[in-house]
């Protein structure tokens, strides 16, 4: 459905002068756009894909902007399910013109470090995707050595499920363990990477990525991004070798460009 914004939008003083958004004008523009798209009931149903097309940005970046605004208390997100089903019908974004935390007038009392890094297009929390798919409601009541709350862990599940990939009963506790060991943000990053690099997201590929993180002592999103750059360079070198056609002295494996990203990723880590 084509979104029809109203002529006027709202950018409240709380959002406009929030020190945590000082360097992230895009978030302020997005908040203003959401107010313009909000209907008479006070919410906006535009998808991340809509905003991605509107601002010419990747969907994970849009997810970051939205979730930063949620984290700061300027947006509320609500999933609406089809009747008698766990299939999502729509997402509703409610712009909050009065901050939730009235003590400091700066939204939810939460620690936000550094805001958005637009260089890597990866996210604080990419739990909201475009796909409409089934969601398993999972309650996680376990402590995490990465200081992830149960809400954050559930968001990791939501992020995975909304890629369209299935998650079986046997796989659910495995994903919980990964969240506990690696932390919410890093698992979300792996899910985003998986979705961006395969036509059919699946748990097997995600597990390969997460296992590689653990085997190579990757504990932060920054470390993961560095490794992804190494992998990208590795693939480019393979391509360059093929283009130079000096195949006589090149291992035949390096010329196999029919491999999927999943296979290439696994081969890269396994040498």
C-alpha positions as CSV (number, residue, x, y, z in Angstrom):
1,X,0.0,0.0,0.0
2,X,1.4,3.4,-0.9
3,X,2.0,5.6,2.1
4,X,0.6,9.1,2.0
5,X,2.3,11.5,4.4
6,X,0.4,14.6,5.5
7,X,1.7,18.0,4.5
8,X,3.0,18.8,7.9
9,X,5.2,16.8,10.2
10,X,6.2,17.3,13.8
11,X,9.7,17.5,15.3
12,X,9.4,18.0,19.0
13,X,11.9,20.0,21.1
14,X,12.8,16.8,23.0
15,X,13.9,15.1,19.9
16,X,15.4,18.2,18.3
17,X,17.7,19.0,21.2
18,X,18.4,15.5,22.6
19,X,22.2,15.4,23.0
20,X,22.3,11.7,22.2
21,X,20.9,12.5,18.8
22,X,23.1,15.5,18.2
23,X,25.2,13.7,15.6
24,X,22.4,11.7,14.1
25,X,20.2,14.1,12.2
26,X,18.8,11.2,10.1
27,X,17.0,9.8,13.2
28,X,15.3,13.2,13.7
29,X,14.2,13.3,10.1
30,X,12.9,9.8,10.4
31,X,10.9,10.7,13.5
32,X,9.5,13.7,11.7
33,X,8.5,11.5,8.8
34,X,6.8,9.0,11.0
35,X,4.7,11.8,12.6
36,X,3.7,12.9,9.0
37,X,2.7,9.3,8.2
38,X,0.8,8.7,11.4
39,X,-3.0,8.4,11.0
40,X,-5.8,9.7,13.1
41,X,-5.2,6.9,15.6
42,X,-1.6,8.1,16.2
43,X,0.4,5.4,14.5
44,X,2.3,4.7,11.3
45,X,2.3,1.4,9.5
46,X,5.1,2.1,7.0
47,X,7.6,-0.7,6.5
48,X,11.4,-0.5,6.8
49,X,11.4,-1.1,3.0
50,X,9.3,2.0,2.5
51,X,11.7,4.1,4.5
52,X,14.7,2.5,2.8
53,X,13.4,3.5,-0.6
54,X,12.5,6.9,0.7
55,X,15.9,7.7,2.1
56,X,18.0,5.5,-0.2
57,X,19.4,3.6,2.7
58,X,19.8,-0.1,3.5
59,X,17.0,-1.7,5.6
60,X,19.4,-2.5,8.4
61,X,20.2,1.2,8.7
62,X,16.5,2.0,8.9
63,X,16.2,-0.6,11.6
64,X,18.9,1.0,13.6
65,X,17.3,4.5,13.4
66,X,14.0,3.1,14.5
67,X,15.3,1.1,17.3
68,X,17.5,4.0,18.6
69,X,14.3,6.1,18.7
70,X,12.5,3.3,20.5
71,X,15.4,2.9,23.0
72,X,15.3,6.6,23.7
73,X,11.6,6.6,24.3
74,X,10.5,8.6,21.3
75,X,8.8,5.7,19.5
76,X,6.7,2.7,20.5
77,X,6.5,-0.3,18.3
78,X,3.6,-2.7,18.3
79,X,3.1,-5.9,16.3
80,X,-0.4,-6.7,15.2
81,X,-1.1,-10.3,14.5
82,X,-3.7,-11.9,12.3
83,X,-6.7,-13.3,14.2
84,X,-6.1,-16.6,16.0
85,X,-2.6,-16.6,14.6
86,X,1.0,-15.7,15.4
87,X,1.5,-14.3,11.9
88,X,2.2,-10.6,11.8
89,X,-0.4,-8.5,10.0
90,X,1.3,-5.1,10.5
91,X,3.8,-3.1,12.6
92,X,2.6,0.1,14.2
93,X,5.0,2.8,15.1
94,X,3.6,5.4,17.6
95,X,5.6,8.7,17.8
96,X,5.8,9.8,21.4
97,X,5.7,13.6,21.7
98,X,6.2,13.5,25.5
99,X,9.2,11.5,26.6
100,X,8.4,8.4,28.7
101,X,10.9,9.2,31.4
102,X,9.6,12.4,32.9
103,X,12.5,12.7,35.4
104,X,15.0,13.8,32.8
105,X,12.8,14.6,29.8
106,X,15.0,12.5,27.6
107,X,13.1,9.4,26.9
108,X,13.8,5.9,28.4
109,X,16.6,5.8,30.9
110,X,19.0,3.6,28.9
111,X,22.6,3.8,28.1
112,X,23.2,4.5,24.4
113,X,26.9,4.5,23.5
114,X,28.0,6.2,20.3
115,X,24.7,6.1,18.4
116,X,24.7,4.9,14.8
117,X,27.7,4.0,12.8
118,X,26.6,4.7,9.3
119,X,29.9,3.5,7.9
120,X,29.1,-0.2,8.4
121,X,25.3,-0.2,8.0
122,X,24.9,-2.5,10.9
123,X,22.6,-2.1,13.8
124,X,21.9,-1.5,17.4
125,X,18.9,-3.7,17.0
126,X,17.6,-4.9,13.7
127,X,14.6,-6.7,15.2
128,X,12.2,-5.1,12.7
129,X,12.4,-6.5,9.1
130,X,10.1,-6.2,6.1
131,X,9.1,-9.8,5.9
132,X,5.7,-10.9,7.2
133,X,6.1,-14.3,8.8
134,X,5.2,-16.4,11.7
135,X,6.7,-15.6,15.1
136,X,7.3,-18.0,17.9
137,X,6.7,-16.5,21.3
138,X,9.6,-17.5,23.4
139,X,10.2,-16.6,27.1
140,X,13.8,-16.6,28.1
141,X,14.5,-16.5,31.8
142,X,18.2,-16.9,32.1
143,X,21.1,-14.6,33.0
144,X,23.5,-13.5,30.4
145,X,27.2,-12.8,30.8
146,X,26.9,-10.1,28.1
147,X,24.4,-8.1,30.1
148,X,21.6,-8.8,27.6
149,X,18.1,-8.4,29.1
150,X,15.4,-11.0,28.3
151,X,13.7,-8.4,26.1
152,X,16.8,-8.1,24.0
153,X,17.1,-11.8,23.7
154,X,13.6,-12.1,22.5
155,X,14.4,-9.4,19.9
156,X,17.2,-11.6,18.6
157,X,14.5,-14.3,18.0
158,X,12.2,-11.8,16.4
159,X,15.0,-10.6,14.1
160,X,15.7,-14.2,13.1
161,X,12.1,-15.2,12.5
162,X,11.4,-12.1,10.4
163,X,14.0,-13.1,7.9
164,X,11.6,-15.8,6.9
165,X,13.8,-18.6,8.1
166,X,12.3,-21.4,10.1
167,X,13.3,-22.2,13.7
168,X,12.6,-25.6,15.1
169,X,12.0,-26.6,18.7
170,X,15.5,-28.2,18.7
171,X,17.1,-25.0,17.3
172,X,15.5,-22.6,19.7
173,X,17.6,-23.5,22.8
174,X,20.7,-23.4,20.6
175,X,20.0,-19.8,19.6
176,X,19.4,-18.9,23.2
177,X,22.8,-20.3,24.1
178,X,24.4,-18.2,21.3
179,X,22.7,-15.1,22.7
180,X,24.0,-15.8,26.2
181,X,27.5,-16.5,25.0
182,X,28.0,-13.8,22.4
183,X,25.5,-11.2,23.4
184,X,22.4,-9.8,21.8
185,X,24.0,-7.2,19.5
186,X,26.5,-9.6,17.9
187,X,23.9,-12.2,17.2
188,X,21.6,-9.6,15.6
189,X,24.6,-8.6,13.5
190,X,25.1,-12.2,12.4
191,X,21.4,-12.5,11.5
192,X,21.7,-9.3,9.4
193,X,24.8,-10.6,7.6
194,X,23.1,-13.9,6.9
195,X,20.0,-12.2,5.5
196,X,22.1,-10.0,3.3
197,X,24.3,-12.8,1.9
198,X,21.9,-15.6,1.0
199,X,18.7,-15.9,-0.9
200,X,17.2,-18.2,1.6
201,X,18.2,-17.4,5.2
202,X,18.6,-20.6,7.3
203,X,19.7,-21.6,10.7
204,X,22.6,-23.7,9.4
205,X,24.2,-20.7,7.8
206,X,23.7,-18.6,10.9
207,X,25.2,-21.3,13.0
208,X,28.3,-21.4,10.8
209,X,28.7,-17.6,11.2
210,X,28.2,-17.8,15.0
211,X,30.6,-20.8,15.4
212,X,33.2,-18.9,13.4
213,X,32.8,-15.9,15.7
214,X,33.5,-18.2,18.7
215,X,36.4,-20.1,17.1
216,X,38.1,-16.8,16.2
217,X,37.3,-15.0,19.5
218,X,35.1,-12.4,17.8
219,X,33.2,-10.8,20.7
220,X,32.1,-7.4,19.2
221,X,30.3,-6.2,16.1
222,X,33.4,-4.2,15.3
223,X,35.5,-7.4,15.3
224,X,32.9,-9.1,13.1
225,X,32.9,-6.2,10.6
226,X,36.7,-6.4,10.3
227,X,36.5,-10.1,9.6
228,X,33.8,-9.5,7.0
229,X,36.2,-7.0,5.3
230,X,38.9,-9.7,5.3
231,X,36.5,-12.2,3.7
232,X,35.5,-9.6,1.1
233,X,39.1,-9.0,0.2
234,X,39.7,-12.7,0.0
235,X,36.9,-13.1,-2.5
236,X,38.1,-10.2,-4.5
237,X,41.6,-11.7,-4.8
238,X,40.0,-14.9,-6.0
239,X,38.1,-13.0,-8.6
240,X,41.2,-11.1,-9.7
241,X,43.2,-14.3,-10.1
242,X,40.5,-15.7,-12.4
243,X,40.4,-12.5,-14.5
244,X,44.1,-12.6,-15.1
245,X,43.8,-16.1,-16.4
246,X,47.0,-17.3,-15.0
247,X,45.4,-20.6,-14.0
248,X,48.4,-22.8,-14.6
249,X,49.8,-22.0,-11.2
250,X,46.6,-21.5,-9.3
251,X,44.9,-24.1,-7.2
252,X,41.7,-25.1,-9.0
253,X,39.7,-24.4,-5.8
254,X,40.4,-20.7,-6.0
255,X,38.7,-20.6,-9.4
256,X,35.4,-22.1,-8.3
257,X,33.2,-19.1,-8.3
258,X,30.0,-21.1,-8.5
259,X,30.0,-21.4,-4.7
260,X,27.3,-19.7,-2.8
261,X,28.2,-17.1,-0.2
262,X,27.5,-19.7,2.5
263,X,30.0,-22.2,1.0
264,X,32.6,-19.5,0.4
265,X,32.3,-18.2,3.9
266,X,32.8,-21.7,5.4
267,X,35.7,-22.4,3.0
268,X,37.3,-19.1,4.0
269,X,37.3,-20.0,7.7
270,X,38.3,-23.6,7.1
271,X,41.3,-22.6,4.9
